[in-house]
Amino acid sequence: MLVKHPADRRTLLWTLVLTPGLAVLHYARPELAWWLFPASMYFAVSCAVIAHNHMHRPTLKSKLGNRLFSHWISIFYGYPVFAWTPTHNLNHHRYLNKPGDATITWRFTNKHNALVAGTYFFVSAYYQGFWIQDYIAQAKRKNPALYRRIISQYMVTYGTHVGAAALAISLFGVSAGLKTYALALGIPAFFALWTVMLFNYTQHVHTDPWSESNHSRNFTGKLLNFMLFGNGYHTVHHNKANLHWSEAAAAHDKIKHLIDPRLCHRSMWWFFFQQHVLAVFIPSLGTTQVGRAPFDGPKEERGGPQALDLGTSGEASVEVQGAR
């Protein structure tokens, strides 16, 4: 068996069969593009979640297989997945929306509304960029093998997108070709990047990072967690970062009595509708700060990219002990 955990057979079905198969169908039947587009958006988002899971707990038994798989899912995720290591594994999981976290939800305001949520991607991506740049620079100086893998991920990811766009133009002409590429790969990849950051924002805004149990927001619907590979169970993910996604529901059930009820929701869609539509007219339906705000704790030493330890391989799958 190629996968480490039996549940990841579905991971491979999603990433090696359904997602690329859908892209091929776009090119084979371009007249169906708008009908296929919603599915392409979903599968791109699922690849973003799978990338997150994979970079915490590698999917395959083979080290080479995991490196090739990282290259493959980078194409559909829309960005080289190595970037999860400096910005997420080694930064976000260490600082958890407190000072020092490149992905903080409260950088310019602690308000929670559609404007802040919708623009969070651009703010967070900018500040994460510094960690990524420093990580690459350190890899170049200290770990040439890791640096080569990083560069190859960039080449494979964007080379494939350029090649896919060129192929579509050669097959269908400039206008129809760009439309085919955009609906099959381009827009879904950007949507995946934007959405996975929206998930991060939503799961941490107005939570209490100083609390053992209330540092994250959870969405417990079974269908959502099936479609998004357990991504809704966020408290247990931060408590044990290398917990397999398929075991998150059971782990959540053991601690849910410790979590503030305001941080556990069954439906993500209802939460979004309530927060970003109903709360506009009925402000009391919007979220409020649970416990202590991220900026209300004791002054911490702020780590930075210069503190990262690349180790011998620079592989992901890092769990920061004692820091959630």
Secondary structure, DSSP 8 states (H G I E B T S, - for coil): --BSSTTHHHHHIIIIIIHHHHHHHHHH-GGGHHHHHHHHHHHHHHHHHHHHHHHHS-SBS-HHHHHHHHHHHHHHHTS-GGGHIIIIIIIIHHHTTSTT-TT-TTSS----SHHHHHHHHHHHHHHHHHHHHHHHHHHHHH-HHHHHHHHHHHHHHHHHHHHHHHHHHHHH-HHHHHHHHIIIIIHHHHHHHHHHHHHHHHHHTT--TTSSSSSS-EE--HHHHHHTTTTT-HHHHHHSTTS-GGGHHHHHHHHGGGS-GGGEES-HHHHHHIIIIIHHH-GGGS----SS-GGGS-------GGG---TTT--S----TT--
